[in-house]
Amino acid sequence: MEWCVGPAASQQPTPSRLGFRQGGLLSPALFAIYMDEVIKRLKASKLGCCANGVYYGCLVYADDIMLISHSLQVMQRMLDLFGTFSVDLEVKFN
């Protein structure tokens, strides 16, 4: 259920059919599935930092994501890849 806010909002919760519920039992697993795919795409693109053959371009802890690159141009390409990913799989990042 979600609440609408604004002048036309009702005082009753309305069912939400989009996304997955925050705090839901499946939410962490579903988030991990999405993140695994975007990390695979970043590794395959060879964007971001690597050291001794280990990819460090995208660090993830819980729902926090940190992108690491050696230049602003590479960082922009990584963000563009995230944008393409979000359109392909209909995911929103904020």
C-alpha positions in Angstrom: 0.0 0.0 0.0 1.1 3.5 -0.6 -0.1 7.0 0.4 -0.7 9.7 -2.1 0.3 13.3 -1.2 -1.0 16.5 -2.7 -4.2 18.4 -3.2 -6.0 15.5 -4.9 -4.8 12.9 -2.4 -7.2 10.6 -0.6 -6.8 9.7 3.0 -7.0 6.0 2.2 -4.0 3.9 1.1 -4.0 2.8 -2.5 -2.5 -0.4 -3.9 0.8 -0.1 -5.7 1.6 -2.3 -8.6 5.1 -1.1 -9.4 8.4 -1.9 -7.9 9.0 -4.1 -4.9 8.1 -3.2 -1.4 10.7 -1.6 0.9 11.2 -4.0 3.9 9.6 -6.9 2.0 11.1 -10.3 2.4 12.1 -10.6 -1.2 13.3 -7.0 -1.6 17.0 -7.7 -0.8 17.1 -10.7 -3.1 15.5 -8.8 -6.0 17.8 -5.8 -5.5 20.8 -8.2 -5.6 19.6 -9.7 -8.8 19.4 -6.3 -10.5 22.7 -5.2 -9.1 24.4 -8.4 -10.2 23.4 -7.6 -13.7 24.6 -4.0 -13.7 28.0 -5.0 -12.1 28.4 -7.7 -14.8 27.8 -5.0 -17.5 30.3 -2.6 -15.9 33.0 -5.4 -15.7 32.4 -6.4 -19.3 32.7 -2.7 -20.4 36.1 -2.5 -18.7 35.1 0.8 -17.2 36.2 1.7 -13.7 39.2 0.7 -11.6 41.0 -2.7 -11.5 43.9 -3.7 -9.3 45.8 -7.0 -9.7 43.1 -8.3 -11.9 40.3 -7.5 -9.4 37.5 -5.2 -10.5 36.9 -2.3 -8.0 34.9 0.0 -10.3 31.6 -0.6 -8.5 31.4 -1.2 -4.8 28.0 -2.2 -3.3 27.0 -2.4 0.3 23.3 -3.0 1.1 21.6 -0.4 -1.1 24.5 1.9 -1.5 26.5 2.0 -4.7 29.9 3.6 -5.2 31.4 4.0 -8.7 35.2 4.4 -8.9 37.1 5.6 -12.0 40.3 7.3 -12.9 38.7 10.2 -14.9 35.6 12.2 -15.2 35.1 10.9 -18.8 35.1 7.3 -17.6 32.8 8.1 -14.7 30.4 9.7 -17.2 30.5 6.5 -19.3 29.8 4.4 -16.2 26.8 6.6 -15.4 25.6 6.4 -19.0 25.8 2.6 -18.7 23.7 2.8 -15.5 21.2 4.9 -17.4 21.0 2.4 -20.3 20.6 -0.4 -17.7 17.8 1.4 -15.9 15.9 1.9 -19.2 16.5 -1.7 -20.4 15.2 -3.2 -17.1 12.8 -0.4 -16.1 14.7 0.3 -12.9 15.0 3.7 -11.2 18.1 4.8 -9.3 18.2 7.9 -7.2 
